[in-house]
């Protein structure tokens, strides 16, 4: 089935202090958004009941908790998240191959007994990390490109369903990934928009042209005076890209 422009968009439900505010935002933007992303902040604040707000909108659920622990713990956490009925679930590639394989195995067991299981998505390098931070703060003696190639290869070997990476890095990883792989890109901004705390950002056109399958929007929509209109403008841009 051909994806609609809205299917390319995930909206991060961050920086909102009440479920009423989240409910209103979902209602305003759902016509233009195919996936809503719930991260650490909101899941910690409101817990699993928050997922019902997305579920009731008929949109997909992206639970972005970035699991990073020993393999057994991550496998059990994936199993628990699958029980919540989420569509996408993130883990850190830096957790290692054994951890990623445990996540894949847990999701595979879920698929045997249920019609829907989460796609396991590996986070490569946070968009707040630039080359200087990678070298001097994380003590990684590789270029960003070399580091990302290694992450992409390990994610494929561990049979994950996709990765998260900056749109600026799509040219590095896309040739290494299967055609069926999900490539999720955060840091999406409209031309001339504020980059906020993310150092490697891109426009929707650049990301989709580079091979991204899902674009994560944040404050460019949530802090807009009219979020629904802001999301609609991005949909129109994607329509122009897709023809």
N, C-alpha and C positions, 0 to 999 in steps of 0.2 A: 504494500500500500504506500502510495506517495505521501511524503510528509507535508503537512500544511506549514505555512510560515510560523504559526504559533507553536508547533511541535519543536521548533528549534530553540525555543526560549524557556529558560528557567528563571524564576524570580526568587531571590533570597529574601526571606521574611525576617530580616535582622533589624535591630535598632528600633523596635516597637515595644512599648511597655505594658500592653494589655492585650488580652485575647479579642476584645471588641475592636481594637485598632487593626489587629491582624485580620479579623473577619471582614472589616470594611475594605481593607486593601485587596484581599482576595476577591471580594465581590466586584470591586471597581476594575480589576485588571484581568480577571479570568477570561473574558472574551479574546484577549490577545496573548495569553500565557498558557502553555501546555503543561508545564511542570512547576511546582512550587518547592523551593528548597528550605528545609529546616535545619539549622546548624546548632552548634554547641550552646550558644546563648539562649535561644528560645526553647530548645529541648530541655535544658537544665532548669529553666524558669517555669515552664508550663507542663512538661512531661508528655507522655504518649497521647493524652486527650487532644493535644494540639493537632495531631495528625487527622483527626476527624473533620477539622475545618477545611482541610485540603480535600479529603475524601468526599465530603459533601458537595464540593464544587465540581466534582467529576474530573478533576485534573490529577496528574501523576504526582507521586510523593518522592522527593529526593531527600533522604536522611543523610546529612553531611556531618558525621561525627568523627571521621578520620581515625578509625581504630588503629592503635599502635601498641601492641602488647605481646606477650608470649603466645605462640600458636594456639594452645589449647583455649586460652581466654578469648582470643579473637574469634576462634571457631564457634564458641558458645555464644558470644555476643552477636555474631552473624545470624545464628539460629534464632536468637531472641528477637532481633530486628525483623527477621523474616516473618515472625509471628505477628508483627504489627502491620503487615501488609504493605511494606514500602516497595517502591519500584527501583530505586537506585540507592546504593549504600557505599560510602567511601572508606578506604583503608589507606594507610601510608605505605608506599612501596619501600621506603627506607626501613620498614619493619622486618624486611628480609624475605627470602623465598619460602622458607618453611611456614612463616606466618601467612603469606599470601596463598599458599597451597591449602592451608587449613581453612581459610575463608572460602576458597573455591569449593572445597569438599563439603563444607557445611551448606553452602547454597545449593550444591548439586543434590544433596539429600533432601532438601526442602522441595526441589523441583520434582522429585519422584512422588511426593504425596500431595502436592498442591498445584493448581493451575498457574499460579503466579509466584515467582521467587525474585528476590532483588538481584539486579545486575551489580556485580562487585566491581567497583571503580577504584583504580589505584592513583593516589595523589603523588605526583612526581616531585615538583618543586613549587613551594608556595610563591604566589606572585609578588609577595612583599620581599622576597629574597633576590637581591641582585648579585652580579658576579663578585663584587667586593665582599658582601656578607657571606657568600658561599665559601670563599677562600679564607677570610680572616676571622669570621665568627663560627662557622661550622667546620673549619679546618679540612675542607675537601680540596685536595690538590688537583682538581680537574676544572676545565672550562665548563660553563653552563651547558654547552652543546654536548660535551663528552659525558657529563653527568646524566643528562636527559636520555641520551642514547642507551646508556646502561639501564636506566629505570624502565624505559620502554621495552627493552629486550627481556628484562626479568618479569615484567607484567605479562607479556605474551607467553613466556615459558611457564608461568604459574597458572595459565589459563583464565586470567581475569577477563572481564567483559569490556573493559575500557580503561582509560586513564584520564586524569585531569592535568592539563598543562596550559601554560600561557599561549595565547594566539601567536605571540611573537616567536614561539618555538615550534609551531606546527611544521614548518619546512624541515626541521631536524628530525622529528619523530614520525611524521606521516608515512615516509617510505618504509619504515620498519614494522608497520602495523597491518594486521589483516583488514580487508575491506569491511568486514562486519564489526570491527571494533568501534566502540563509542569513544569519541574524543570530546571531552567537556572542557570548555574554556571559560574561566572567570576573567575578571578585569575588563569586561566589555563596557565601552563608553561611546557615546555619540561623538561625532567630530567636534573638537573644541571643548569637550566636557572635562570636568575635574577628575583627575586620577585618584584623588583621596590618598589612602595609604598603600596603594598598589603601584609598583614601579614598572611593571611590564603589562601594558594595556593595549587594546585594539578596538577598532570599530566592528560592528556586525559584518559589514561587507568583507573586511580583511579576514575575519575569522572563518566565515563560511567558504570564502574562496580558497583558504588554506586547508580546508578539509574538516573543520569542526562540525560535530553533529548536534551539539547542544551548547548554547551560549548562556552564561549565568549573568543576569542583570542584578544590580543592587541599588545603590543610592541614586543612580541616574533616573530611576523610576520611583523608588519609595520616598525620595525627598522632593520629588516634583510637586508643584502646586496641584496638578491634576494627574495623578499616577496613571489612570486609565488612558488618558490622552497620550502621555509619554510612551506607554507601552504600545499604543496603536501606531505611533510614528515609527517605532522600530519595526513593527510588523510590515508597514508599508515599505520600509527600506529593504527588508528581506524579500518581499514580493518582487521588488525590482531586480534583486540579485538572481532569484530563481527563475524569473521570466514568467 
